[in-house]
Amino acid sequence: MDLSLLAESRLHDPHRLLGLHGDVIRLWRPGAEKIYLEVQSQMVEMARVNDAGLFEHTIPKPLTVKDYRVYHQNGNLEHDPYAFLPTIGEMDTFLFNKGCHYELYQILGATIKEVDGIQGLGFAVWAPNALSVSLVGDFNYWNGRMSPMRSMGSSGIWELFVPGLKEGEKYKFEIRTKEGHVKIKTDPMGFFSELRPKTASIAWDINSYKWNDKEWISERGKKGPSQPINVYEVHLGSWRDYSKEFPNYREIAIDLAAYCNEMGFTHVELMPIMEHPLDESWGYQVIGFFSATSRYGTPSDFQFFVDHLHQNGIGVILDWVPAHFPTDDFSLSRFDGTALYEHNDPRKGFHPHWNTAIFNYGRKEVANFLIASALFWFDKMHIDGLRVDAVASMVYLDYGRNAGEWIPNPDGSNFNIEAIEFLKHLNSIVHQKFPGALMIAEESSSYTGVTHQDGLGFDLKWNMGWMNDTLRYFSKDPIYRKYHQNDLTFSLLYTFTERFKCVLSHDEVVHGKGSLITKMPGPDWQKFANLRLLISYMICHPGKKLFFMGGEVGQWNEWYCKGSLDWHLLQYPLHQGLFHMVKDINHFYLSREELWGADFDWSGFEWISFSDAEHSVISYMRKRAGKILVCVHNFTPEYHAEYFINLRNLMEIREVFNTDHEKYGGSNRLNNAIQITSDGFVIALAPLATMIFEPDFNQ
């Protein structure tokens, strides 16, 4: 019976028939006429049991797995895969089925193992509804009949240890569904993949890299969101022109670390570098949740990237996409012939906006898969934070759907309770295991408690409201801005309800929205003055910062993932001035605790005036530990030689930054001598400019 099931690729436990059984060795070689094996250093010919491909050899006395070797399909003489006990323990399967195996990447996928003193690769995959699973790769000529895997019972895991296989081996899983269909799938837990359009997984020793960032990791654990955070968002393939399709992680690391230090950025945030099949998705349609894309090199190359940035004082944040996945047949979609990772009902399992599948967060193993992915990047890749994409699409059942296209809760509400519990679990365990790690939500709704400890538990939330209001305001001709003063001031009504990050991200410079500089109205001098004002206004506003690459050079073109930034623009004075202003304001931000030390409560901010809509001017104080900066923003091109700021009890005040400086391309309306009155001070109000002052008060 077992033989017929084996021949039909339906045997759940091939080890029960194959391998070493008392005084008999059995091998499965369909199509072979003769088979030899080595027994205690002697070559012997095996007996062919039947035409199906079963061979046997009887030995005179009991042996161990080490006493004989077989010829693998690739011709190598190695130990017998079917003579080994399972390499996955009961506790592993128990924790996985409960949804809390936080080192799942140590047992599933392709892991380098030593079993009974023998080196090889352990393969394991979760496919609970499969009729059978086989391992295929170069080592068996991609023949799914050759290497059937063993079912680990009700856990749904299939396992096989193959001695002699090493790092670099290409492989997939051949899954036979209960309907009899055959699917060839990449490894959901694979650490490395072939360069697209090829899709095989590649075994990799993820533990071999020797890290040199111990001091960074130790110091990170002492910090938190109260630190200065000024993030440079980067798409690795289009940041610079390296005269090849894809530069290597290592060469990018050298240049990017130096650039961030020069420009005053504290972190880089990489648009998704998890493996993805389509370049134009920018990485947001992930197929390899444990795999750094092979476009830029190996996993070790990426580890070098993180290590080098850490050694140069730069943190690394990854864009992570647990909200959905593409429906390519070689990947997660209907993995074992059923809706395994996704919901079966398209009203819960299919995203109509993106034509992608939605994870089933209520299935414990799926939630475990995603949580293990997040922990993997912190553990094995030493990253410092995850920006979690599209959180709003996760927490609402009706996100992007019309009536009748979604399933409400029994009480009629639209909250995705399973996704909410998943996010709470995720943030809790990340913070528990990796002190100082940053969990950042891209959440575009008014969902309450995104960054609250008793809410979703994120460290930071993208301030999408500030971004939308501010860019809408800046798009107005200055003559009309006085009618839209509320767009500037509204954010302060909610800024301290969450821990926010102000963002000018890639989303604002794609899909016909134009680059930042082209959003600005007026002739060129006004466009550049407006952009200097926008960037400096973001720096002064409460909240951490994120700035997408290219804005600092005044890029005219929309960002395009297949090109590089227009660095040649820096030969022109206005572009060069903007570039130097961004560098200077970033370093000024880092040096002044007033601008970041109390980002999340009212103690760090105080209005001076928000009511001068007629002149489109606002002024306020940023404060920290008794130190104060006064920020004044003029949002029109009108110059006022004498503009009064109401600030009592002044003893002295100095201008410490002005975006209108001539070195930035401005008109040089500076405040070298400031008149102090009994109830304030009088300044030259530069056109379309941010002016920052340092006051001293009478005791």
C-alpha positions in Angstrom: 0.0 0.0 0.0 2.8 2.5 1.0 4.6 1.7 -2.3 1.5 2.5 -4.4 1.0 5.8 -2.5 4.7 6.6 -3.0 4.5 6.0 -6.7 1.4 8.2 -6.9 3.0 11.0 -4.8 0.4 10.6 -2.1 2.5 9.1 0.8 2.5 11.3 3.9 5.4 9.7 5.5 8.0 8.4 3.0 10.4 7.7 5.8 8.1 4.9 6.9 9.0 3.0 3.7 12.4 4.4 2.7 15.7 4.7 4.5 17.2 2.3 7.0 14.8 -0.3 8.5 16.5 -2.9 10.6 18.7 -4.9 8.2 17.1 -3.4 5.1 18.0 -0.2 3.2 15.4 1.1 0.7 15.9 3.8 -1.9 13.4 5.4 -4.2 14.7 6.1 -7.7 11.9 6.0 -10.3 13.2 5.4 -13.8 16.6 4.0 -12.7 17.8 0.6 -13.9 20.7 0.1 -11.5 21.5 1.8 -8.1 24.7 1.5 -6.1 25.4 2.5 -2.6 28.4 2.6 -0.3 28.1 0.4 2.8 31.0 0.7 5.3 33.3 2.0 2.4 32.3 -0.9 0.1 30.3 -0.3 -3.1 27.3 -2.6 -3.5 24.6 -2.9 -6.1 21.0 -2.7 -4.8 18.3 -5.1 -5.8 15.5 -3.6 -7.9 12.2 -4.5 -6.1 9.8 -3.4 -8.9 9.5 -1.3 -12.0 8.2 1.7 -10.1 11.7 2.5 -8.8 12.1 0.9 -5.3 15.5 -0.6 -4.6 16.6 -2.6 -1.5 19.7 -3.9 0.0 19.9 -6.3 3.0 22.7 -6.0 5.4 24.1 -8.7 7.6 24.1 -6.6 10.8 22.4 -3.4 12.0 23.9 -0.2 10.8 23.6 3.5 11.6 22.9 6.4 9.3 26.6 7.1 9.2 27.5 3.6 8.0 26.2 4.0 4.5 25.9 6.6 1.8 23.8 6.8 -1.3 24.2 8.6 -4.6 21.9 11.6 -4.8 20.3 12.5 -8.0 23.1 15.0 -8.7 25.7 12.3 -8.6 27.1 13.2 -5.2 27.7 10.5 -2.7 26.0 11.5 0.6 24.1 10.1 3.5 20.5 9.0 3.1 17.9 11.7 3.7 15.3 9.1 4.7 17.4 7.6 7.5 17.0 10.6 9.8 14.5 11.3 12.5 12.5 14.6 12.2 14.5 17.7 12.7 11.5 19.7 14.0 10.4 19.0 17.5 7.0 18.8 19.1 7.5 22.1 20.9 8.2 23.9 17.6 5.0 22.6 16.0 3.0 23.4 19.2 4.2 27.0 19.4 3.7 27.5 15.7 0.1 26.2 15.8 -0.5 28.5 18.8 0.8 31.5 16.8 3.7 32.3 19.1 6.9 30.7 17.6 8.8 33.9 17.5 11.9 32.3 15.8 9.9 30.5 13.2 12.6 31.3 10.6 14.9 28.9 12.5 12.7 25.9 11.7 10.8 26.6 8.5 12.3 27.3 5.1 15.8 26.0 4.2 18.1 26.0 7.2 21.7 24.9 7.4 21.8 22.1 10.0 24.1 19.5 11.5 22.3 16.3 12.4 24.1 13.4 14.0 27.3 15.2 13.0 26.3 15.3 9.4 26.0 18.7 7.6 23.1 19.4 5.3 20.0 21.5 4.7 16.8 21.0 6.6 13.7 21.9 4.5 10.3 22.6 6.1 7.1 24.2 4.8 3.6 24.7 6.1 1.0 23.2 3.8 -1.7 21.6 5.9 -4.2 20.9 3.2 -1.7 19.4 0.7 -2.0 15.7 -0.4 1.8 15.5 -0.6 4.8 17.9 -0.8 8.1 17.2 -2.5 11.3 19.1 -2.6 12.6 20.1 -6.1 15.8 21.7 -7.1 18.9 21.5 -9.2 20.0 18.6 -7.0 17.2 16.3 -8.3 16.7 17.9 -11.7 13.4 19.5 -10.5 11.7 16.1 -10.4 9.0 16.1 -7.8 8.9 12.3 -7.6 12.5 12.1 -6.3 12.3 13.8 -2.9 9.0 13.4 -1.1 8.7 15.2 2.2 7.4 13.9 5.5 4.2 15.2 7.1 4.5 16.3 10.7 1.0 15.3 11.5 -1.7 17.8 12.5 0.8 20.7 12.5 0.5 21.0 8.7 4.3 21.1 8.4 6.2 19.0 5.9 9.9 18.3 6.5 13.0 16.7 4.9 16.7 16.9 5.9 19.0 16.4 2.9 22.7 15.8 3.8 25.4 17.3 1.7 23.4 20.3 0.3 24.9 23.7 1.0 24.4 27.4 0.8 23.5 28.5 -2.7 21.3 25.5 -3.5 18.2 26.5 -5.6 14.9 24.9 -4.6 11.1 25.1 -4.6 8.3 23.0 -3.2 6.1 20.8 -5.4 2.7 20.7 -3.8 0.0 18.2 -4.8 -3.4 19.4 -3.8 -6.3 17.2 -2.7 -7.9 17.9 -6.1 -4.8 16.3 -7.7 -3.4 19.5 -9.1 0.4 20.2 -8.9 1.7 23.6 -7.8 5.3 24.6 -7.8 5.9 27.1 -5.1 8.7 29.3 -3.8 9.5 29.1 -0.2 7.5 31.5 1.9 10.3 31.5 4.5 13.2 31.7 2.0 16.1 33.9 2.8 17.2 34.5 -0.8 15.7 34.3 -4.2 16.8 34.2 -7.8 16.8 37.5 -9.7 13.5 38.2 -11.3 11.9 37.0 -13.5 13.3 33.7 -12.2 11.6 32.7 -9.0 13.5 29.8 -7.3 14.4 30.2 -3.6 18.1 29.9 -2.7 19.4 28.4 0.5 21.6 30.8 2.5 23.4 30.7 5.8 21.9 33.8 7.4 24.0 33.3 10.5 27.5 33.5 8.9 27.8 37.3 8.7 30.2 38.8 11.4 28.6 41.9 12.8 30.5 45.0 14.0 27.6 47.1 15.4 27.5 45.9 19.0 27.9 49.4 20.3 25.2 50.8 18.1 22.7 48.1 19.2 23.5 48.6 22.8 23.0 52.4 22.6 19.8 52.0 20.6 18.2 50.1 23.5 18.7 53.2 25.7 16.9 55.5 23.2 13.3 55.9 22.2 11.0 58.1 20.1 12.2 61.2 22.1 15.5 61.2 20.2 16.0 63.4 17.1 14.6 61.4 14.1 15.1 62.9 10.7 14.6 60.2 8.1 15.8 60.1 4.5 13.4 57.9 2.5 15.3 56.1 -0.3 14.6 53.8 -3.2 17.8 51.9 -3.5 17.7 51.4 -7.3 17.1 55.0 -8.3 19.0 57.0 -5.7 22.2 57.4 -7.8 23.3 56.3 -11.2 25.8 53.4 -10.8 25.9 52.7 -14.6 24.3 49.3 -14.1 20.8 48.1 -13.7 21.2 47.3 -10.0 24.0 48.5 -7.7 25.1 46.3 -4.9 24.0 46.8 -1.3 27.6 47.3 -0.3 28.5 50.1 -2.7 25.2 51.9 -1.9 26.0 51.6 1.8 29.3 53.4 1.5 27.8 56.3 -0.4 24.6 56.5 1.5 26.2 56.5 4.9 28.5 59.3 3.9 25.7 61.3 2.3 23.3 61.0 5.4 26.1 62.2 7.7 26.9 65.1 5.3 23.2 66.1 5.1 22.2 65.6 8.7 19.8 62.6 8.4 19.6 60.3 11.4 18.0 57.3 9.6 17.3 55.9 6.2 14.0 54.4 5.4 14.1 52.0 2.5 11.2 51.5 0.3 10.4 47.8 0.5 13.5 45.7 -0.2 11.7 42.4 0.6 11.7 40.2 -2.6 9.1 41.2 -5.1 8.5 40.1 -8.7 7.6 43.5 -10.3 10.0 46.4 -10.3 7.2 48.9 -10.9 5.5 47.9 -7.6 8.4 49.6 -5.9 8.5 46.6 -3.6 4.9 46.9 -2.2 3.8 43.6 -3.6 6.0 41.2 -1.6 6.6 37.5 -2.2 9.6 37.1 0.1 8.8 38.3 3.6 12.2 36.9 4.9 14.3 37.7 1.8 16.1 40.9 0.9 15.7 41.3 -2.8 18.5 39.8 -4.9 18.4 42.8 -7.2 21.1 44.4 -5.0 23.0 41.4 -3.9 22.9 38.6 -1.3 21.6 38.5 2.2 25.2 39.0 3.4 25.5 42.1 1.3 22.4 43.5 2.9 23.7 42.7 6.3 26.9 44.6 5.4 24.6 47.5 4.3 23.0 47.7 7.8 26.2 47.1 9.6 28.1 49.9 7.7 25.3 52.4 8.3 25.3 51.6 12.0 29.0 52.0 12.2 28.5 55.4 10.7 25.8 56.4 13.1 22.8 56.0 10.8 19.7 53.9 11.7 17.9 51.7 9.2 14.1 51.5 8.9 12.4 49.2 6.4 9.1 49.6 4.7 7.2 46.4 5.6 3.9 45.3 3.9 1.8 42.9 6.0 -1.5 44.3 4.6 -1.6 42.3 1.4 0.3 40.1 -1.1 0.3 39.5 -4.8 -1.7 36.6 -6.4 1.2 35.2 -8.5 0.6 31.4 -8.7 4.3 30.6 -7.7 4.0 32.4 -4.4 1.7 32.6 -1.4 -1.7 32.7 -3.2 -3.7 29.5 -2.6 -0.5 28.0 -1.4 -1.6 24.4 -0.8 -4.6 24.5 -3.1 -6.7 26.3 -0.5 -6.9 29.9 0.7 -4.2 29.3 3.3 -2.6 32.7 3.9 -5.7 34.6 2.7 -9.4 34.6 3.3 -11.4 32.4 0.9 -14.3 34.9 0.7 -13.1 37.8 -1.6 -15.1 40.2 0.6 -12.4 39.7 3.2 -9.6 38.1 1.2 -9.2 40.3 -1.9 -8.2 43.9 -2.1 -10.1 45.6 -4.9 -7.8 48.6 -5.1 -4.6 46.7 -5.5 -5.8 43.4 -7.0 -4.0 41.6 -4.2 -4.8 39.0 -1.5 -5.4 40.0 2.1 -3.9 38.0 4.9 -6.1 36.0 7.2 -4.9 37.6 10.5 -7.3 35.4 12.5 -5.4 32.2 11.5 -2.8 31.8 14.2 -0.1 30.4 11.8 -0.6 33.3 9.4 -0.2 35.8 12.2 2.8 33.9 13.4 4.3 34.0 9.9 4.0 37.8 9.7 5.2 38.4 13.3 8.2 36.1 12.7 9.0 38.1 9.5 9.1 41.4 11.5 11.3 39.8 14.2 13.6 38.3 11.6 14.5 41.7 10.2 15.4 42.9 13.7 17.1 39.7 14.8 19.1 38.6 11.7 19.4 41.9 9.8 19.8 44.2 12.8 17.4 46.8 11.5 16.2 49.6 13.7 12.6 50.0 12.7 9.7 49.0 10.5 7.3 51.4 8.8 4.2 49.3 8.5 2.4 50.1 5.2 -1.3 50.6 4.8 -2.4 50.1 8.4 -5.8 51.7 7.7 -6.5 49.0 5.1 -5.9 46.4 7.8 -8.0 47.8 10.7 -11.2 48.5 8.6 -13.2 45.7 7.0 -14.7 48.2 4.5 -11.5 49.9 3.5 -11.8 50.7 -0.3 -15.1 48.8 -0.5 -18.6 49.8 -1.3 -21.7 48.6 0.5 -22.2 44.9 0.0 -18.6 44.3 -0.8 -17.6 43.6 2.8 -18.7 41.6 5.8 -19.6 43.6 8.9 -19.1 42.3 12.4 -22.1 40.8 14.2 -22.7 44.2 15.8 -22.5 45.9 12.4 -19.2 47.6 13.1 -16.4 47.8 10.5 -13.3 47.2 12.6 -11.2 44.2 11.6 -10.8 42.8 15.1 -8.4 40.1 14.0 -6.1 42.6 12.3 -6.2 44.9 15.3 -5.2 42.0 17.7 -2.5 41.0 15.3 -1.0 44.6 15.3 -1.2 44.7 19.1 0.6 41.4 19.4 3.2 42.4 16.8 4.1 45.7 18.5 4.2 44.1 21.9 6.6 41.3 21.1 8.9 43.6 19.0 9.3 46.0 21.9 9.8 43.2 24.3 12.5 41.5 22.3 14.2 44.5 20.7 14.4 47.5 23.1 14.7 50.8 21.2 13.2 49.4 18.0 10.8 51.7 16.2 7.4 50.6 15.0 5.9 53.2 12.7 2.4 53.2 11.3 1.4 54.6 7.9 -2.2 55.1 9.0 -4.3 57.5 7.1 -7.6 57.5 9.0 -8.7 58.9 12.3 -8.4 55.6 14.1 -7.8 56.4 17.8 -4.9 55.1 19.8 -2.5 54.1 17.0 0.5 55.1 19.2 -1.1 54.5 22.6 0.1 51.7 24.8 -3.4 50.6 25.3 -4.1 51.0 21.6 -2.3 49.5 18.7 1.1 50.2 20.4 3.1 51.8 17.6 5.9 54.2 18.4 5.1 56.7 15.7 2.3 57.5 13.2 2.7 59.2 9.9 1.0 62.6 10.1 -0.9 62.3 6.8 -3.3 65.1 7.8 -0.5 67.6 8.2 1.0 66.5 4.9 -2.3 66.8 3.0 -3.2 70.2 4.5 0.2 71.6 4.1 0.7 70.6 0.5 -2.8 71.9 -0.3 -1.9 75.2 1.3 1.4 75.5 -0.5 -0.2 74.8 -3.9 -2.2 78.0 -3.5 -1.1 81.3 -5.0 0.2 83.3 -2.1 -2.4 86.0 -2.8 -5.1 83.5 -1.8 -3.4 81.9 1.2 -4.9 84.3 3.7 -8.2 82.5 3.0 -6.7 79.1 4.0 -4.9 79.9 7.2 -6.8 77.0 8.9 -4.8 74.6 6.7 -1.7 75.7 8.6 -3.1 75.8 12.1 -5.5 72.8 12.1 -2.8 70.2 12.8 -2.1 71.7 16.2 -5.6 70.7 17.3 -4.6 67.0 17.2 -0.8 67.0 17.0 -0.4 65.8 20.6 -3.1 63.1 20.4 -0.7 60.7 18.9 3.1 60.5 18.5 3.4 61.8 15.0 6.0 61.9 12.2 5.7 64.7 9.7 6.3 63.3 6.2 7.0 64.4 2.7 7.2 61.0 1.2 7.4 59.2 -2.2 3.6 59.1 -2.4 3.5 62.9 -3.0 5.8 62.9 -6.1 4.3 60.1 -8.2 1.2 59.3 -10.3 0.9 62.7 -11.9 1.2 64.7 -8.6 4.4 66.4 -9.7 7.6 66.8 -7.8 7.8 69.0 -4.7 9.2 72.0 -6.6 6.5 71.8 -9.3 3.8 71.9 -6.7 5.0 75.4 -5.7 3.3 78.4 -7.4 5.0 81.4 -9.0 8.2 82.1 -10.9 11.3 80.1 -10.2 12.6 82.3 -7.3 9.2 81.9 -5.6 9.1 78.1 -6.2 12.5 77.7 -4.6 11.7 80.0 -1.7 8.4 78.2 -1.2 10.2 74.8 -1.1 12.8 76.1 1.4 9.9 77.4 3.5 8.0 74.1 3.3 11.0 72.0 4.3 12.0 74.3 7.2 8.4 74.5 8.3 8.3 70.7 8.6 11.5 70.8 10.6 10.0 73.3 13.0 6.6 71.6 13.4 6.2 69.2 16.3 6.8 65.6 15.3 9.6 63.5 13.9 10.6 64.0 10.2 10.7 62.1 6.9 11.9 63.5 3.6 11.9 61.6 0.3 15.1 61.6 -1.8 15.3 64.2 -4.6 13.4 67.0 -2.9 16.7 68.4 -1.6 18.0 69.0 -5.1 14.7 70.6 -6.4 14.0 67.7 -8.8 11.7 68.9 -11.5 10.7 65.5 -12.7 8.4 63.1 -10.8 10.3 60.3 -9.2 10.7 57.3 -11.5 11.9 53.9 -10.2 13.9 53.1 -13.4 16.0 56.2 -13.4 18.2 58.1 -11.0 17.8 61.4 -9.3 18.8 64.5 -11.3 22.0 65.2 -9.4 23.3 67.3 -12.3 20.8 70.1 -11.2 23.2 71.0 -8.4 25.3 72.9 -10.9 22.6 75.6 -11.0 22.5 78.2 -8.2 18.9 77.9 -7.1 19.2 74.1 -6.8 22.5 74.4 -5.1 21.1 76.9 -2.6 18.1 74.6 -1.8 20.5 71.7 -1.3 22.7 73.7 1.2 19.6 75.0 3.0 18.4 71.4 3.6 21.8 70.4 4.9 22.0 73.3 7.2 18.5 73.1 8.6 18.9 69.4 9.2 22.1 69.9 11.2 20.5 72.9 13.0 17.6 70.5 13.9 20.0 67.9 15.3 21.8 70.5 17.4 18.7 72.1 19.0 16.8 69.9 21.5 14.0 72.5 21.4 13.0 71.1 18.0 12.7 67.4 19.0 13.0 66.9 22.7 9.3 67.4 23.5 7.6 66.5 20.2 4.7 64.7 21.8 3.2 67.1 24.4 2.2 70.7 24.7 5.2 71.5 26.9 7.3 71.6 23.7 5.1 74.1 21.8 3.4 77.4 22.4 1.7 79.7 20.0 2.7 83.3 19.7 0.3 84.2 16.9 -1.7 82.1 14.5 -4.3 84.8 13.6 -2.4 87.0 11.1 -4.2 85.5 8.1 -4.1 88.8 6.3 -0.3 88.6 6.0 -0.2 84.7 6.1 2.2 84.7 9.0 2.4 82.4 12.0 4.8 82.4 14.9 5.3 80.0 17.9 7.9 78.8 20.4 9.5 75.4 20.5 10.7 74.6 24.0 12.7 72.0 25.9 14.2 72.0 29.4 14.1 75.8 29.8 15.5 76.5 26.3 13.3 78.2 23.7 13.4 78.9 20.0 11.0 81.3 18.3 9.9 80.2 14.8 8.3 82.7 12.4 7.0 81.8 8.9 6.0 84.2 6.2 4.0 82.4 3.6 3.8 85.3 1.0 6.5 86.9 -1.1 5.8 90.2 0.6 8.7 91.7 2.5 7.9 93.7 5.6 10.8 95.9 6.9 9.2 96.2 10.3 7.0 93.3 11.5 6.1 93.1 15.2 6.1 89.8 17.2 4.4 89.9 20.5 6.7 88.3 23.1 6.9 89.9 26.5 9.8 90.1 29.0 12.5 89.9 26.4 16.0 90.8 27.4 17.8 89.8 24.1 17.0 87.9 20.9 19.1 86.7 18.1 18.3 85.3 14.6 19.9 81.8 14.3 18.4 80.7 11.0 16.9 82.3 8.0 15.9 80.5 4.8 16.1 83.7 2.9 19.9 83.9 3.2 21.6 84.6 -0.1 23.7 81.4 0.2 20.4 79.5 -0.1 19.3 81.5 -3.1 17.2 84.0 -1.1 17.0 87.8 -1.1 19.2 88.0 2.1 16.6 89.9 4.2 18.3 89.0 7.5 17.9 90.3 11.0 21.3 91.3 12.2 20.0 94.0 14.6 16.6 93.3 16.2 14.6 96.0 17.9 13.2 94.9 21.3 10.1 96.7 22.7 8.3 96.5 26.0 6.0 93.8 24.7 7.8 92.1 21.9 10.3 92.6 19.1 10.4 94.0 15.5 12.0 92.1 12.7 12.5 92.3 8.9 10.0 89.8 7.7 11.7 88.0 4.8 9.6 86.9 1.9 8.5 83.2 1.7 10.8 82.4 4.5 11.3 80.7 7.9 13.1 82.8 10.5 14.3 81.2 13.7 15.3 83.2 16.8 16.9 82.4 20.1 15.5 84.6 22.9 16.8 85.5 26.4 14.2 86.5 28.9 14.5 88.7 31.9 14.5 86.7 35.1 
